[in-house]
Amino acid sequence: MSELSLLFLFLLLPVAALSGWFAGRRGSAQHTGRKVSRLSTTYFRGLNYLLNEQPDKAIEVFLKLAEVDKQTVETHFALGNLFRRRGEVDRAIRVHQNLIARTGLTEEQKTQAVLELGEDYMRAGLLDRAETLFTDLVKLEASAPQALRHLISIYQQERDWPKAIEHAERFEAATSERTGPMVAQFHCECVEQSRQRGDLAGARASLAQAFEAEPNCVRAGILDGQIEVTSGNDQAAIRAFERVARHEPEMLPEVIGPLMAACERRDESHRARAFLIEMMERHPGVSPLLALTRLIERESGREEAVEFLVRHLRQRPSVRGQGLLIDLSMADSSPQERDVLQVLKQLTDQLVAGSSAYRCGRCGFGARAHHWQCPSCKNWNSVKPIHGPIGE
């Protein structure tokens, strides 16, 4: 319905323009009135088709309306947008190319036509052509913020992070709209690329730039811990992971595994226990409970771990917690009981495996694994763990 509303606004513009132009003409007032009435009738017939979800008929009507007066630029813009929204990108490209080729357009109209054509190319996957158009607009300082925004999107798709960073910073300078959190993500992508190449020095340099762009960047904090683990510096890794969890407890599931492993390597179980108890008070999910149960099992035995887990599951029911309880209970069970528990464990695992563990807070996209950039809406850092009996 939002697309229809937007189209309605687009299409009202030529009607208003035509009405004003015809009304302002001298002579033959009666003839002019009939012509305006005919145009208005045609327009509203097309709008009726659109509202009744008959886009093909609507397009036919609006095409005829556009042919009445070749100077109805806004009508052509509206048609191009409608074609693009319906996936008819080739037709949208032709409409906007024809507009650009016209003489007599204002500079604003030419710029708008180039922007629309660039969006057509992006929708068609012709990123190189779109990049050329938007880069030219930026050089001319014509509609630079919109062009910069599109260029940032293109460089993200191409995974050209240095260019994405450059244009995001230019966008902030042009609009005063803060881009620090997004730029930090781009630097984190550079960190990942450097780590894949085995370039730890380059990774650390990009990590410093990520923290400079966004001092509390959670992803940068996690990468900091991972780099310290790779470097054999478990003490620094523990500090980095703890900072992340305390700053954003929701991301605890992403750091609890490597954090507990580092504590175990350093034989710092007391520190690990104290941290997990703190997180159980601050984090609504089940991850700290499961980790603390495993720690109790190693230090005090299975019986005490089962007692601890049962006590907390009564207060905080969890399918994942049930799975761990079944695992702990199988060791001391009879063969017949073990068969039953194995069936229950299989059903529990299937239930967890069939459910999304993460969801984007912006578009609702669900996923089994965490994504720093939502695969659906492309927003950064909006995918979080799902809380509830089946999730976190």
PEQUISUL-V305939 format. One record per residue. N is the residue number from 1. RES is the residue in three letters. OMEGA is omega in whole degrees, 0 to 359 (NA if undefined). NEAR is the number of other ideal C-beta (glycine too) atoms within 12 Angstrom. Layout:
BEGIN
N_RES_OMEGA_NEAR / N_RES_OMEGA_NEAR
END
This chain:
BEGIN
1_MET_178_10 / 2_SER_178_9 / 3_GLU_179_19 / 4_LEU_180_23 / 5_SER_179_14 / 6_LEU_180_19 / 7_LEU_179_33 / 8_PHE_180_24 / 9_LEU_179_19 / 10_PHE_188_32 / 11_LEU_176_39 / 12_LEU_183_22 / 13_LEU_179_24 / 14_PRO_179_34 / 15_VAL_179_32 / 16_ALA_180_21 / 17_ALA_180_24 / 18_LEU_181_32 / 19_SER_180_22 / 20_GLY_182_14 / 21_TRP_180_20 / 22_PHE_181_29 / 23_ALA_182_18 / 24_GLY_181_13 / 25_ARG_178_17 / 26_ARG_177_10 / 27_GLY_174_9 / 28_SER_182_12 / 29_ALA_182_14 / 30_GLN_179_12 / 31_HIS_179_14 / 32_THR_179_21 / 33_GLY_180_16 / 34_ARG_182_14 / 35_LYS_177_22 / 36_VAL_180_28 / 37_SER_180_19 / 38_ARG_179_19 / 39_LEU_180_34 / 40_SER_179_25 / 41_THR_179_19 / 42_THR_181_31 / 43_TYR_183_36 / 44_PHE_174_22 / 45_ARG_177_22 / 46_GLY_179_36 / 47_LEU_178_31 / 48_ASN_177_19 / 49_TYR_182_24 / 50_LEU_181_33 / 51_LEU_178_20 / 52_ASN_175_14 / 53_GLU_174_14 / 54_GLN_187_16 / 55_PRO_181_25 / 56_ASP_178_18 / 57_LYS_179_19 / 58_ALA_180_33 / 59_ILE_179_30 / 60_GLU_181_20 / 61_VAL_183_30 / 62_PHE_175_40 / 63_LEU_177_24 / 64_LYS_179_22 / 65_LEU_180_32 / 66_ALA_181_32 / 67_GLU_182_17 / 68_VAL_181_25 / 69_ASP_185_22 / 70_LYS_181_17 / 71_GLN_180_21 / 72_THR_186_34 / 73_VAL_183_32 / 74_GLU_177_34 / 75_THR_178_38 / 76_HIS_175_40 / 77_PHE_181_41 / 78_ALA_178_42 / 79_LEU_179_40 / 80_GLY_179_41 / 81_ASN_180_37 / 82_LEU_177_38 / 83_PHE_183_32 / 84_ARG_180_31 / 85_ARG_180_27 / 86_ARG_179_22 / 87_GLY_179_14 / 88_GLU_189_22 / 89_VAL_180_28 / 90_ASP_180_19 / 91_ARG_178_25 / 92_ALA_179_34 / 93_ILE_180_29 / 94_ARG_179_22 / 95_VAL_184_33 / 96_HIS_175_40 / 97_GLN_177_23 / 98_ASN_178_23 / 99_LEU_181_37 / 100_ILE_182_28 / 101_ALA_182_16 / 102_ARG_171_19 / 103_THR_176_12 / 104_GLY_177_12 / 105_LEU_174_23 / 106_THR_178_16 / 107_GLU_179_15 / 108_GLU_179_15 / 109_GLN_178_26 / 110_LYS_179_27 / 111_THR_179_30 / 112_GLN_180_31 / 113_ALA_178_35 / 114_VAL_177_36 / 115_LEU_180_36 / 116_GLU_179_45 / 117_LEU_177_40 / 118_GLY_177_42 / 119_GLU_175_34 / 120_ASP_181_37 / 121_TYR_178_29 / 122_MET_179_34 / 123_ARG_180_29 / 124_ALA_181_24 / 125_GLY_179_14 / 126_LEU_188_21 / 127_LEU_180_27 / 128_ASP_178_18 / 129_ARG_179_24 / 130_ALA_180_34 / 131_GLU_180_29 / 132_THR_180_22 / 133_LEU_184_37 / 134_PHE_178_40 / 135_THR_178_27 / 136_ASP_179_24 / 137_LEU_179_31 / 138_VAL_179_31 / 139_LYS_180_16 / 140_LEU_184_16 / 141_GLU_178_16 / 142_ALA_180_25 / 143_SER_186_29 / 144_ALA_182_25 / 145_PRO_179_27 / 146_GLN_180_26 / 147_ALA_178_38 / 148_LEU_179_36 / 149_ARG_179_31 / 150_HIS_179_36 / 151_LEU_177_39 / 152_ILE_178_39 / 153_SER_180_30 / 154_ILE_183_32 / 155_TYR_173_31 / 156_GLN_179_29 / 157_GLN_180_22 / 158_GLU_181_21 / 159_ARG_175_17 / 160_ASP_190_23 / 161_TRP_176_31 / 162_PRO_178_20 / 163_LYS_177_27 / 164_ALA_178_36 / 165_ILE_181_32 / 166_GLU_184_23 / 167_HIS_175_35 / 168_ALA_177_36 / 169_GLU_177_27 / 170_ARG_179_28 / 171_PHE_179_31 / 172_GLU_179_23 / 173_ALA_183_16 / 174_ALA_188_22 / 175_THR_187_18 / 176_SER_176_9 / 177_GLU_188_19 / 178_ARG_179_16 / 179_THR_183_30 / 180_GLY_180_27 / 181_PRO_179_27 / 182_MET_179_37 / 183_VAL_178_36 / 184_ALA_177_38 / 185_GLN_179_38 / 186_PHE_178_39 / 187_HIS_178_40 / 188_CYS_175_40 / 189_GLU_176_35 / 190_CYS_176_35 / 191_VAL_180_38 / 192_GLU_180_28 / 193_GLN_179_21 / 194_SER_179_26 / 195_ARG_179_25 / 196_GLN_178_14 / 197_ARG_183_14 / 198_GLY_182_12 / 199_ASP_182_19 / 200_LEU_178_24 / 201_ALA_177_16 / 202_GLY_179_21 / 203_ALA_180_31 / 204_ARG_179_27 / 205_ALA_178_18 / 206_SER_179_37 / 207_LEU_178_36 / 208_ALA_179_23 / 209_GLN_177_31 / 210_ALA_178_39 / 211_PHE_177_27 / 212_GLU_179_19 / 213_ALA_181_29 / 214_GLU_186_28 / 215_PRO_182_17 / 216_ASN_181_21 / 217_CYS_183_37 / 218_VAL_181_37 / 219_ARG_178_41 / 220_ALA_178_43 / 221_GLY_178_36 / 222_ILE_179_38 / 223_LEU_177_41 / 224_ASP_179_37 / 225_GLY_181_36 / 226_GLN_179_34 / 227_ILE_179_35 / 228_GLU_176_28 / 229_VAL_179_30 / 230_THR_181_24 / 231_SER_180_20 / 232_GLY_181_14 / 233_ASN_184_21 / 234_ASP_181_28 / 235_GLN_178_21 / 236_ALA_179_23 / 237_ALA_179_34 / 238_ILE_180_31 / 239_ARG_181_26 / 240_ALA_181_34 / 241_PHE_179_41 / 242_GLU_178_35 / 243_ARG_180_29 / 244_VAL_184_34 / 245_ALA_181_37 / 246_ARG_179_24 / 247_HIS_180_23 / 248_GLU_184_27 / 249_PRO_180_30 / 250_GLU_182_31 / 251_MET_179_36 / 252_LEU_179_41 / 253_PRO_182_37 / 254_GLU_184_35 / 255_VAL_189_42 / 256_ILE_180_38 / 257_GLY_179_25 / 258_PRO_178_31 / 259_LEU_180_43 / 260_MET_179_36 / 261_ALA_180_23 / 262_ALA_178_34 / 263_CYS_180_32 / 264_GLU_179_22 / 265_ARG_180_19 / 266_ARG_180_22 / 267_ASP_179_13 / 268_GLU_182_23 / 269_SER_179_24 / 270_HIS_178_14 / 271_ARG_180_24 / 272_ALA_180_34 / 273_ARG_181_26 / 274_ALA_180_18 / 275_PHE_182_35 / 276_LEU_177_34 / 277_ILE_176_21 / 278_GLU_182_19 / 279_MET_177_35 / 280_MET_178_29 / 281_GLU_185_15 / 282_ARG_185_19 / 283_HIS_184_32 / 284_PRO_185_24 / 285_GLY_186_34 / 286_VAL_186_40 / 287_SER_180_37 / 288_PRO_178_37 / 289_LEU_180_39 / 290_LEU_181_38 / 291_ALA_180_40 / 292_LEU_176_36 / 293_THR_178_38 / 294_ARG_179_31 / 295_LEU_178_34 / 296_ILE_178_29 / 297_GLU_181_25 / 298_ARG_187_20 / 299_GLU_189_19 / 300_SER_177_18 / 301_GLY_186_17 / 302_ARG_184_24 / 303_GLU_179_16 / 304_GLU_178_19 / 305_ALA_179_31 / 306_VAL_180_28 / 307_GLU_179_20 / 308_PHE_183_33 / 309_LEU_180_36 / 310_VAL_181_24 / 311_ARG_182_18 / 312_HIS_178_27 / 313_LEU_176_26 / 314_ARG_180_15 / 315_GLN_185_15 / 316_ARG_182_26 / 317_PRO_182_20 / 318_SER_177_32 / 319_VAL_177_31 / 320_ARG_176_37 / 321_GLY_176_38 / 322_GLN_178_31 / 323_GLY_178_31 / 324_LEU_178_34 / 325_LEU_178_34 / 326_ILE_179_29 / 327_ASP_181_28 / 328_LEU_183_30 / 329_SER_185_26 / 330_MET_186_23 / 331_ALA_184_18 / 332_ASP_183_15 / 333_SER_176_20 / 334_SER_179_12 / 335_PRO_180_10 / 336_GLN_179_10 / 337_GLU_180_16 / 338_ARG_178_18 / 339_ASP_179_14 / 340_VAL_181_17 / 341_LEU_179_25 / 342_GLN_176_20 / 343_VAL_179_16 / 344_LEU_179_23 / 345_LYS_179_26 / 346_GLN_179_16 / 347_LEU_179_18 / 348_THR_180_26 / 349_ASP_179_21 / 350_GLN_180_15 / 351_LEU_179_19 / 352_VAL_182_27 / 353_ALA_182_16 / 354_GLY_182_14 / 355_SER_176_23 / 356_SER_178_25 / 357_ALA_183_29 / 358_TYR_178_32 / 359_ARG_177_28 / 360_CYS_180_27 / 361_GLY_181_20 / 362_ARG_185_17 / 363_CYS_178_18 / 364_GLY_180_18 / 365_PHE_179_24 / 366_GLY_182_25 / 367_ALA_176_25 / 368_ARG_181_19 / 369_ALA_180_14 / 370_HIS_175_31 / 371_HIS_176_29 / 372_TRP_174_35 / 373_GLN_181_31 / 374_CYS_179_25 / 375_PRO_183_20 / 376_SER_186_19 / 377_CYS_177_17 / 378_LYS_177_23 / 379_ASN_182_24 / 380_TRP_172_33 / 381_ASN_178_32 / 382_SER_180_27 / 383_VAL_184_35 / 384_LYS_177_34 / 385_PRO_176_35 / 386_ILE_180_30 / 387_HIS_180_25 / 388_GLY_182_20 / 389_PRO_182_21 / 390_ILE_182_27 / 391_GLY_182_29 / 392_GLU_NA_35
END
